[in-house]
């Protein structure tokens, strides 16, 4: 017998090319380097014959699980509840009926306990954007969304609002040089950050395949509504924001998520959830994973990793810009708005999905953006129980991307930006300011959810090419 385990030997033992052989070679490389081929072949022969005996083996358990015959699974469609779980509607008149219908469908899932619809809500997949759903001991991959950990980050500098004067071109050059957008742009040099060394990248086969691309895309932003902005933040009152006196400051704001890593995780586990959780056709995007199952636990691990990665991307963006700008950052804040959390509500632990919603527990600081021509707001949560301690994640779309391309022109968008003193790098008419609802009206609908501490006005905006 050859002195090194290889594909030919494994195929001769009856193992399939692809996942089985890749897993075996990985396990051997990690745990059996000093063990002879004959011994390994004997072990593999026994595992192939009786995988159930190795389900708790410290080395071979994953292979044994893969080799176990598929159990007969009840594929009957899971019917929704006749009576929907209760929900609070903060959406106002501007929310289209289809978004409310989506929320209502989600509340009829057997696992649903409570829900809330935010003022910026609009139609999405599965849950509406701006939908908050609390369920028992399960997680809905599409309830989190494709862009896991999509988030905001704000950095306030010890520089006055007047810092822009005479420096617009210099600051535009800094934005161009230090931010990357879309599928093709990446930084030439990537920092070594803790999240990229997470052991989950070695332990979870899916994550292992995504590690290289995650490393390449660190510090970059996606397309669509992702942005990095330089602008002016105005703090209303003395001591309203810890560490900041009342006044106006130069600030940087970013909005993006977990890039290809999060999207791949979402697609993989949504497909898996649909296989395991059969729902009626119009509800399939709401398929869930039981958190007591191995699939549910693996998604939870991957989701949290994607969230940490998204945060690391924002940290990298702001670090690069701070170094180039030269001022001192005196205040930072960031928050996810596409994620699921384990939280206590009414004395019970629930899984709270916020798909386009800002966490707003009592005293919790977050940021709600407006549009390129209207302000965003630094807010403090009021811990409103009816909203599941949540608030909007922005102004919300008034028109879909396809509608924008029919209604708006590049020249019309440019005129709107110029009228508000905003310079845009990249971007398309699908992200025109007119595509969004009026943020002031949205904020007026959530005075019971958050207190406004400061407002940010964009001046220089960088987006994907559009």
C-alpha positions in Angstrom: 0.0 0.0 0.0 1.2 3.5 -0.7 2.7 5.4 2.2 0.5 8.4 1.8 -3.3 8.6 1.9 -4.7 9.9 -1.4 -7.9 10.2 -3.5 -7.3 6.9 -5.2 -7.1 4.9 -2.0 -10.2 6.7 -0.6 -12.2 6.0 -3.8 -11.2 2.4 -3.6 -12.7 2.3 -0.1 -16.0 3.6 -1.4 -15.8 7.2 -0.5 -17.2 9.8 -2.8 -15.1 12.5 -4.4 -16.0 16.0 -3.2 -17.1 16.7 0.4 -16.4 13.2 1.8 -12.8 12.9 0.5 -12.1 16.6 1.3 -13.3 16.1 4.9 -11.2 13.0 5.3 -8.0 14.6 4.0 -8.6 17.6 6.2 -9.1 15.5 9.3 -6.1 13.3 8.6 -3.9 16.4 8.0 -5.1 17.9 11.3 -5.3 14.9 13.6 -3.6 11.8 12.0 -0.3 13.1 10.5 1.9 10.7 12.4 -0.4 7.7 12.0 0.4 5.1 9.3 -1.8 4.7 6.2 -2.7 1.1 7.1 -4.1 2.2 10.5 -6.1 5.0 8.9 -7.5 2.7 6.2 -8.6 0.3 8.9 -10.3 3.1 10.8 -12.1 4.4 7.7 -13.2 0.9 6.8 -14.9 0.5 10.2 -16.4 4.0 10.0 -17.8 3.3 6.6 -19.4 0.1 7.9 -20.7 1.4 11.2 -20.8 5.3 11.2 -23.2 5.3 14.2 -20.4 3.9 16.4 -18.3 7.0 15.6 -20.9 9.7 16.1 -19.1 10.9 19.3 -15.5 10.2 18.2 -13.3 13.3 18.8 -11.7 12.9 15.4 -14.2 11.2 13.1 -17.6 12.4 14.3 -18.1 14.8 11.4 -17.3 12.1 8.9 -19.6 9.7 10.7 -22.4 12.2 10.6 -21.9 12.7 6.9 -22.0 8.9 6.3 -25.2 8.2 8.3 -28.1 7.2 6.1 -30.6 10.0 5.7 -33.5 9.7 8.1 -37.0 9.7 6.8 -38.1 13.3 7.2 -41.7 14.3 7.3 -41.9 16.5 4.3 -45.5 17.6 4.9 -46.1 21.3 4.6 -46.1 23.2 7.9 -49.4 25.1 8.1 -49.5 28.6 9.4 -51.4 29.4 12.6 -55.0 30.5 12.1 -54.5 33.5 14.4 -51.5 35.7 13.9 -49.3 36.7 16.8 -49.7 40.3 17.9 -47.7 43.1 16.5 -47.3 46.9 16.9 -47.5 49.0 13.7 -45.4 52.2 13.7 -45.5 52.4 9.9 -48.0 55.2 9.3 -49.8 55.8 6.0 -46.7 55.6 3.9 -46.2 51.8 4.2 -47.5 49.9 1.2 -50.1 47.2 2.0 -47.8 44.4 0.6 -45.2 45.1 3.4 -47.9 44.8 6.0 -49.1 41.6 4.4 -45.6 40.2 4.7 -45.4 41.1 8.4 -48.8 39.5 8.9 -47.7 36.3 7.2 -44.6 36.1 9.4 -46.7 36.5 12.5 -48.7 33.3 11.5 -45.6 31.1 11.8 -45.9 28.5 14.6 -42.7 29.9 16.1 -43.8 33.5 16.1 -44.5 35.3 19.5 -44.6 39.0 18.7 -43.7 41.5 16.0 -43.3 45.2 15.2 -43.3 47.2 12.0 -41.0 50.2 11.8 -41.9 53.6 10.3 -39.5 53.0 7.3 -41.0 49.6 6.4 -41.2 48.5 2.8 -41.5 45.3 0.8 -38.7 42.8 1.2 -38.2 39.0 1.0 -39.6 36.9 3.8 -39.8 39.7 6.4 -40.4 43.2 5.1 -37.5 45.7 5.4 -38.2 47.4 8.7 -39.8 44.2 10.2 -39.0 43.0 13.7 -40.0 39.5 14.6 -39.6 37.6 17.9 -39.7 33.8 17.8 -39.1 30.9 20.1 -35.9 28.9 19.9 -35.4 29.3 16.1 -33.7 31.5 13.6 -35.0 32.5 10.2 -32.0 33.2 7.8 -34.1 35.4 5.6 -35.4 37.1 8.7 -31.9 38.3 9.2 -31.4 39.1 5.5 -28.8 38.4 2.9 -26.4 41.2 4.1 -25.9 39.8 7.6 -24.6 42.4 10.0 -25.3 45.4 7.7 -24.5 48.3 10.0 -23.7 51.9 10.6 -20.6 53.5 12.0 -20.1 57.2 12.9 -16.7 58.8 13.8 -16.7 62.4 15.1 -13.5 64.4 14.8 -12.0 67.2 16.9 -12.4 69.3 13.8 -14.9 72.1 13.2 -17.6 72.1 10.5 -15.5 74.7 8.7 -12.8 72.1 8.1 -14.4 71.5 4.7 -13.7 75.0 3.5 -11.0 74.9 0.8 -10.4 71.2 1.4 -13.2 69.6 -0.7 -10.9 68.3 -3.4 -8.4 67.0 -0.9 -11.1 65.2 1.0 -12.5 63.7 -2.1 -9.1 62.3 -3.0 -8.9 60.8 0.5 -12.3 59.2 0.0 -11.3 57.8 -3.4 -8.0 56.4 -2.1 -9.2 54.9 1.1 -12.6 53.3 0.3 -13.4 50.4 -2.0 -16.8 49.5 -3.4 -18.5 46.7 -5.3 -17.4 43.3 -6.5 -14.0 44.2 -8.0 -12.4 46.8 -5.7 -10.3 45.6 -2.8 -7.4 47.1 -0.9 -3.8 46.2 -2.0 -2.9 45.6 1.6 -5.2 44.0 4.2 -4.6 44.3 7.9 -4.5 41.1 10.1 -7.6 41.4 12.2 -8.9 39.1 15.0 -12.0 38.0 13.2 -10.1 36.5 10.2 -8.3 34.2 12.7 -11.5 32.9 14.2 -11.3 29.1 14.6 -14.8 28.8 13.0 -13.1 29.4 9.6 -11.3 26.1 10.2 -14.1 24.1 11.9 -17.1 24.9 9.6 -16.6 23.6 6.1 -18.7 26.4 4.5 -16.7 29.1 6.3 -13.5 27.5 5.3 -14.3 28.0 1.6 -15.2 31.6 2.2 -12.1 32.6 4.2 -9.9 33.7 1.3 -12.5 36.0 -0.2 -13.4 37.4 3.3 -9.7 38.3 3.8 -9.6 40.0 0.3 -12.7 42.0 0.9 -11.9 43.3 4.4 -12.4 47.1 4.6 -14.5 47.3 1.5 -18.2 48.1 1.0 -20.8 46.6 -1.3 -23.1 48.1 -3.9 -26.6 49.4 -3.7 -27.2 51.7 -0.8 -23.8 51.2 0.9 -21.9 54.4 1.3 -19.1 56.3 3.1 -19.8 59.9 3.8 -18.0 62.9 5.1 -20.2 65.6 6.6 -21.1 67.8 9.5 -22.7 66.6 12.7 -24.6 69.0 14.9 -24.9 68.2 18.6 -28.0 69.9 20.0 -27.4 70.2 23.7 -24.5 70.2 26.1 -23.9 66.7 27.5 -26.5 65.2 25.2 -23.7 63.0 23.7 -21.2 61.8 26.2 -17.8 63.4 25.5 -19.2 66.0 23.0 -20.0 69.6 23.8 -22.9 71.2 21.9 -21.8 72.4 18.5 -20.9 71.3 15.0 -18.1 68.8 14.1 -16.5 67.2 11.0 -17.6 63.5 10.9 -17.4 60.3 8.8 -20.4 58.0 8.4 -20.4 54.5 6.8 -23.1 52.0 5.9 -22.2 48.5 4.7 -22.3 44.9 5.8 -20.5 41.5 5.6 -19.9 41.4 1.9 -19.7 38.0 0.1 -19.2 36.2 3.4 -22.6 37.1 4.7 -24.4 36.7 1.4 -22.9 33.1 1.0 -23.9 32.2 4.6 -27.4 33.5 4.0 -28.0 31.7 0.7 -26.5 28.4 2.0 -28.6 28.3 5.2 -31.8 29.6 3.6 -31.6 26.7 1.1 -31.1 24.3 4.0 -33.9 25.8 6.0 -36.3 25.4 3.0 -35.4 21.7 2.8 -35.9 21.1 6.5 -38.9 23.4 7.0 -41.6 23.0 4.4 -43.9 26.0 4.3 -46.5 27.1 1.8 -45.2 28.6 -1.4 -45.8 32.2 -0.5 -44.0 31.7 2.9 -40.9 29.7 1.9 -38.6 32.6 2.5 -39.6 32.4 6.2 -38.2 28.9 6.6 -36.5 28.5 10.0 -33.8 26.5 11.7 -34.3 25.0 15.1 -31.6 26.3 17.4 -31.4 22.9 19.1 -30.4 21.4 15.7 -26.9 21.2 14.4 -27.9 23.3 11.4 -29.4 26.0 13.6 -26.3 26.1 15.8 -24.0 26.3 12.8 -26.0 29.2 11.3 -25.9 31.0 14.6 -22.2 30.6 14.7 -21.8 31.7 11.1 -24.2 34.7 11.5 -22.3 36.0 14.5 -19.0 35.6 12.7 -20.4 37.6 9.7 -21.5 40.3 12.2 -18.1 40.5 13.7 -16.6 40.6 10.2 -18.9 43.5 9.2 -17.8 45.4 12.2 -14.2 44.8 11.4 -14.8 46.1 7.9 -16.2 49.4 9.3 -13.3 49.7 11.7 -10.9 49.3 8.8 -12.6 51.9 6.7 -12.6 54.4 9.6 -9.0 53.7 10.5 -7.8 54.3 7.0 -9.7 57.5 6.7 -8.6 58.8 10.2 -5.0 58.2 9.3 -5.4 60.2 6.0 -7.5 63.0 7.5 -5.2 63.6 10.3 -7.6 64.8 13.0 -8.4 63.0 16.2 -11.5 60.9 16.5 -13.3 62.0 19.8 -16.5 59.9 19.5 -17.4 56.6 17.8 -20.6 54.6 17.7 -21.9 51.7 15.5 -24.8 49.3 15.3 -26.1 46.4 13.3 -29.5 46.7 11.7 -29.7 43.2 9.9 -29.2 40.6 12.6 -30.9 38.3 15.2 -30.3 38.6 18.9 -31.2 36.5 22.0 -33.2 38.9 24.2 -35.5 38.8 27.2 -39.0 40.0 26.6 -41.8 39.6 29.1 -39.6 37.4 31.2 -38.8 35.0 28.3 -35.8 34.5 26.1 -36.8 35.1 22.5 -34.9 35.3 19.2 -35.5 38.8 17.9 -34.9 39.3 14.1 -34.3 42.9 13.0 -34.3 43.1 9.3 -33.7 46.7 8.6 -34.3 47.9 12.2 -32.1 49.7 14.7 -31.8 48.2 18.3 -33.2 50.8 20.7 -33.1 49.4 24.2 -33.3 52.0 26.9 -30.1 54.2 26.7 -28.7 52.4 23.7 -27.1 54.7 21.2 -27.6 54.1 17.5 -27.6 55.9 14.1 -30.5 56.3 11.7 -29.5 57.7 8.2 -31.7 59.8 6.0 -30.6 60.3 2.4 -27.9 62.1 0.6 -29.7 65.4 0.9 -31.5 65.0 4.2 -29.9 64.5 7.6 -29.3 61.3 9.5 -29.8 61.1 13.3 -27.8 60.0 16.3 -30.4 58.5 18.6 -30.8 57.1 22.1 -33.2 54.2 22.6 -36.2 54.6 24.9 -36.7 50.8 25.4 -40.2 50.8 24.0 -41.6 47.3 24.7 -44.2 47.4 21.9 -41.5 48.0 19.3 -39.5 45.1 20.8 -37.0 47.9 21.7 -36.4 48.7 18.1 -36.5 51.8 15.7 -36.3 52.4 12.0 -32.9 51.8 10.2 -33.3 54.8 7.8 -35.9 56.7 5.8 -37.0 53.6 3.8 -37.6 53.4 0.1 -40.4 55.3 -1.5 -39.7 53.8 -5.0 -38.1 50.5 -6.0 -34.8 50.5 -7.9 -36.6 49.7 -11.2 -39.1 52.5 -10.6 -36.2 54.9 -9.9 -34.7 54.1 -13.3 -37.9 55.0 -15.0 -38.7 58.1 -13.0 -35.3 59.8 -12.5 -32.4 60.9 -14.6 -28.7 61.4 -13.8 -29.0 65.1 -14.6 -32.0 65.5 -12.3 -30.3 63.7 -9.5 -27.2 65.9 -10.0 -29.3 69.0 -9.8 -30.8 67.8 -6.5 -27.4 67.1 -5.0 -26.0 70.5 -6.1 -28.9 72.3 -4.6 -28.0 70.8 -1.2 -24.3 71.2 -1.5 -23.6 67.5 -1.8 -20.8 66.0 -4.0 -21.3 62.3 -5.0 -18.7 59.9 -6.2 -20.3 56.9 -7.9 -23.9 56.1 -7.2 -26.8 55.7 -9.7 -30.4 57.0 -10.0 -31.6 54.0 -8.1 -30.0 55.7 -5.0 -31.2 59.2 -5.9 -32.3 61.2 -2.8 -35.9 61.2 -4.3 -36.0 57.4 -4.0 -36.4 57.6 -0.3 -39.2 58.7 2.1 -38.8 62.0 4.0 -36.7 61.2 7.0 -38.3 63.9 9.1 -41.7 62.3 8.7 -40.2 58.9 9.6 -38.6 60.3 12.7 -41.9 62.0 13.7 -43.5 58.5 13.8 -41.0 57.1 16.3 -40.8 59.7 19.1 -41.8 57.0 21.5 -39.0 54.8 20.3 -35.9 57.0 20.3 -34.7 60.4 21.4 -32.7 62.4 18.9 -29.3 63.6 20.2 -27.6 65.0 17.0 -28.1 65.3 13.3 -25.6 64.6 10.5 -25.6 66.4 7.1 -23.7 64.7 4.3 -21.3 66.8 2.2 -19.2 64.3 0.3 -20.6 60.9 -0.6 -18.8 57.8 -2.0 -20.8 54.8 -3.4 -20.4 52.0 -5.9 -20.4 53.1 -9.5 -24.1 52.4 -9.9 
